[in-house]
């Protein structure tokens, strides 16, 4: 079969050089085998989309302008000292503030999250006393779940939550290839302290001092850094709890 060189000059050039064609085919085959063996199975491989962190701050009673000046700007000043930060965006509303921090794709997000927590704790003394919660949410396109399913159980008891969190979730996490399992709808454990008014008066107990003592034990303290095997780890004592 003859090839019209005027219509297909590139194909004709390859046919005249069989050694070059075989070399290109072998090179592509080797590259494909290397990629198949080393690239992990991910919906969105790391490095395509830059990862980020979202910081949520609740400040009940604060106006949008007050939250921007006294909360958002304070946190932005601390977060801008982080390495590998590409951009910081903030949105201030009445009662809350949201910040989005975007990092370089090569940064270890576990270390970035620890650094963000450290900067937030540094900024806490500068924030208004009315600030209640500061939450951090990390995300990446590779974290998109590949499966959702619901568990229906008659009744609602602590036993059900225990089975889901400590039995079902742990068994799913032990499956080969599973990186993370999230469970929603579980009831969080809480401790309620009920006081007997008569005994409180008889013991001459100062409830204000008791509440202040509980608040003083509610803290998060940075303990410094440790280097192990080329890794830098941030240590923190987290003794925070909620008072209702």
C-alpha positions as CSV (number, residue, x, y, z in Angstrom):
1,X,0.0,0.0,0.0
2,X,1.4,3.4,-1.1
3,X,1.1,6.6,0.9
4,X,0.5,9.9,-0.7
5,X,3.4,12.0,0.6
6,X,1.7,15.3,-0.4
7,X,-1.4,14.6,1.8
8,X,0.3,12.8,4.7
9,X,3.9,14.1,5.0
10,X,4.3,13.3,8.7
11,X,3.1,9.7,8.3
12,X,5.3,9.2,5.3
13,X,8.3,10.5,7.3
14,X,7.7,8.0,10.1
15,X,7.4,5.1,7.7
16,X,10.7,6.0,6.1
17,X,12.3,5.9,9.7
18,X,11.2,2.6,11.3
19,X,13.9,2.8,14.0
20,X,12.7,6.3,15.1
21,X,9.1,5.0,15.2
22,X,10.0,2.0,17.3
23,X,12.0,4.2,19.7
24,X,9.1,6.6,20.2
25,X,6.7,3.7,20.7
26,X,9.0,2.1,23.3
27,X,9.5,5.4,25.1
28,X,5.8,6.0,25.4
29,X,5.2,2.5,26.6
30,X,7.9,2.8,29.3
31,X,6.5,6.2,30.5
32,X,3.0,4.7,30.6
33,X,4.1,1.8,32.7
34,X,5.9,4.1,35.1
35,X,2.9,6.4,35.4
36,X,0.6,3.4,35.9
37,X,2.7,2.0,38.8
38,X,3.5,5.2,40.6
39,X,0.5,7.6,40.2
40,X,-2.0,6.9,43.0
41,X,-5.7,6.4,42.4
42,X,-7.3,9.8,43.1
43,X,-10.3,11.6,41.8
44,X,-8.2,14.8,41.5
45,X,-4.4,14.1,41.8
46,X,-2.4,16.4,44.2
47,X,-0.7,19.3,42.5
48,X,-3.5,20.1,40.0
49,X,-5.5,22.3,42.4
50,X,-3.9,24.3,45.2
51,X,-5.0,23.2,48.6
52,X,-6.5,25.6,51.2
53,X,-7.8,26.1,54.7
54,X,-10.9,27.9,55.9
55,X,-11.1,29.6,59.2
56,X,-14.5,30.3,60.9
57,X,-14.8,32.8,63.7
58,X,-18.0,33.4,65.7
59,X,-18.4,36.7,67.4
60,X,-22.0,37.1,68.6
61,X,-23.3,40.7,68.6
62,X,-20.5,42.0,66.4
63,X,-21.4,44.0,63.4
64,X,-19.8,43.4,60.0
65,X,-17.6,46.5,60.2
66,X,-16.5,45.6,63.8
67,X,-15.7,42.0,62.8
68,X,-13.7,43.2,59.8
69,X,-11.6,45.7,61.9
70,X,-11.1,43.7,65.1
71,X,-11.2,40.1,63.9
72,X,-10.5,39.7,60.2
73,X,-7.6,42.1,60.0
74,X,-6.0,40.7,63.2
75,X,-6.1,37.2,61.9
76,X,-4.9,38.2,58.4
77,X,-1.8,39.9,59.9
78,X,-0.8,36.7,61.7
79,X,-1.7,34.3,58.8
80,X,0.3,36.3,56.3
81,X,3.5,35.4,58.2
82,X,3.0,31.7,57.1
83,X,5.3,30.3,54.4
84,X,4.0,29.2,51.0
85,X,0.8,31.3,51.3
86,X,-0.6,32.3,47.9
87,X,-3.6,34.4,48.9
88,X,-5.9,35.2,51.9
89,X,-9.5,36.2,51.4
90,X,-11.9,37.2,54.2
91,X,-15.6,37.8,54.5
92,X,-17.0,39.6,57.5
93,X,-20.6,39.4,58.4
94,X,-22.7,40.2,61.4
95,X,-21.8,37.7,64.2
96,X,-19.1,35.8,62.3
97,X,-16.0,36.0,60.1
98,X,-14.8,33.6,57.4
99,X,-11.2,33.5,56.0
100,X,-9.9,31.4,53.2
101,X,-6.1,30.7,53.0
102,X,-4.7,29.2,49.8
103,X,-1.3,27.5,49.8
104,X,1.2,26.3,47.3
105,X,0.4,22.8,46.0
106,X,3.7,21.4,47.3
107,X,3.1,22.3,50.9
108,X,2.3,19.5,53.5
109,X,-1.2,20.4,54.6
110,X,-0.9,18.6,58.0
111,X,2.0,20.9,58.8
112,X,0.1,23.9,57.4
113,X,-2.9,23.2,59.6
114,X,-0.7,23.1,62.7
115,X,1.0,26.4,61.7
116,X,-2.5,28.0,61.2
117,X,-3.5,26.8,64.7
118,X,-0.4,28.3,66.1
119,X,-1.0,31.7,64.4
120,X,-4.6,31.7,65.7
121,X,-3.5,31.1,69.2
122,X,-1.0,34.0,68.9
123,X,-3.9,36.3,67.7
124,X,-6.3,35.2,70.4
125,X,-5.2,37.8,73.0
126,X,-5.8,40.6,70.4
127,X,-9.4,39.4,69.6
128,X,-12.5,40.7,71.3
129,X,-13.6,38.9,74.5
130,X,-16.9,38.1,72.8
131,X,-15.2,35.8,70.3
132,X,-16.5,32.3,71.2
133,X,-15.2,29.7,68.6
134,X,-12.5,29.6,66.0
135,X,-12.7,26.6,63.7
136,X,-10.4,25.3,61.0
137,X,-11.5,23.3,58.0
138,X,-9.0,22.0,55.4
139,X,-10.0,20.9,52.0
140,X,-8.5,19.5,48.8
141,X,-10.0,18.3,45.5
142,X,-8.4,14.9,46.3
143,X,-10.5,14.7,49.5
144,X,-13.8,14.3,47.6
145,X,-15.5,11.2,48.8
146,X,-16.1,8.4,46.4
147,X,-19.1,6.8,48.2
148,X,-22.0,7.9,50.4
149,X,-24.3,5.6,52.3
150,X,-26.8,5.9,55.1
151,X,-27.4,3.7,58.1
152,X,-30.9,3.3,59.4
153,X,-31.4,2.0,62.9
154,X,-34.7,1.8,64.8
155,X,-34.7,4.2,67.8
156,X,-32.0,6.6,68.9
157,X,-29.7,5.5,71.6
158,X,-26.1,6.1,72.7
159,X,-25.4,2.5,71.8
160,X,-26.1,3.2,68.1
161,X,-23.6,6.1,68.0
162,X,-21.0,3.9,69.8
163,X,-21.4,1.1,67.2
164,X,-21.1,3.5,64.3
165,X,-18.1,5.4,65.6
166,X,-16.1,2.6,67.2
167,X,-17.1,-0.5,65.2
168,X,-18.4,0.3,61.7
169,X,-16.2,3.4,61.1
170,X,-13.0,1.6,62.3
171,X,-13.7,-1.5,60.2
172,X,-14.2,0.7,57.1
173,X,-11.0,2.6,57.8
174,X,-9.1,-0.7,58.0
175,X,-10.1,-1.6,54.4
176,X,-7.1,-1.5,52.1
177,X,-7.1,1.7,50.0
178,X,-9.5,3.7,52.3
179,X,-7.9,6.9,53.4
180,X,-10.7,8.5,55.5
181,X,-14.2,7.8,56.7
182,X,-16.5,10.6,58.0
183,X,-19.7,10.0,59.9
184,X,-22.4,12.6,60.4
185,X,-25.4,12.7,62.7
186,X,-23.7,11.3,65.8
187,X,-24.5,12.8,69.2
188,X,-21.5,14.4,70.9
189,X,-20.7,13.3,74.5
190,X,-21.4,16.0,77.1
191,X,-21.1,16.4,80.8
192,X,-23.7,18.2,82.8
193,X,-23.1,19.4,86.3
194,X,-26.3,19.9,88.3
195,X,-26.1,21.7,91.6
196,X,-28.3,21.3,94.6
197,X,-29.2,24.8,95.8
198,X,-29.6,23.8,99.4
199,X,-26.2,22.1,99.5
200,X,-24.6,25.0,97.7
201,X,-25.9,27.5,100.3
202,X,-25.0,25.1,103.2
203,X,-21.4,24.8,101.9
204,X,-21.2,28.5,101.2
205,X,-20.0,27.8,97.7
206,X,-19.1,30.7,95.4
207,X,-20.6,29.7,92.0
208,X,-18.8,32.6,90.3
209,X,-15.4,31.3,91.6
210,X,-16.3,27.8,90.4
211,X,-17.1,29.0,86.9
212,X,-13.9,31.1,86.7
213,X,-11.9,28.0,87.8
214,X,-13.5,26.0,85.0
215,X,-12.8,28.7,82.5
216,X,-9.1,29.0,83.6
217,X,-8.7,25.2,83.0
218,X,-10.1,25.7,79.5
219,X,-6.9,26.6,77.5
220,X,-4.7,25.7,74.5
221,X,-1.0,26.2,74.9
222,X,1.9,25.9,72.4
223,X,4.7,23.7,73.7
224,X,7.2,24.4,71.0
225,X,8.7,22.3,68.1
226,X,10.4,19.0,67.8
227,X,12.5,17.7,64.9
228,X,12.4,14.0,64.3
229,X,13.8,12.2,61.2
230,X,13.8,15.4,59.1
231,X,10.2,16.3,60.1
232,X,9.3,19.3,62.1
233,X,6.4,18.7,64.5
234,X,4.5,21.4,66.5
235,X,3.5,20.4,70.0
236,X,0.4,21.8,71.7
237,X,-1.5,21.1,74.9
238,X,-5.2,21.3,74.0
239,X,-7.4,21.4,77.1
240,X,-10.4,23.2,75.6
241,X,-14.0,22.4,76.3
242,X,-17.3,24.2,75.9
243,X,-19.2,25.9,78.7
244,X,-23.0,26.2,78.3
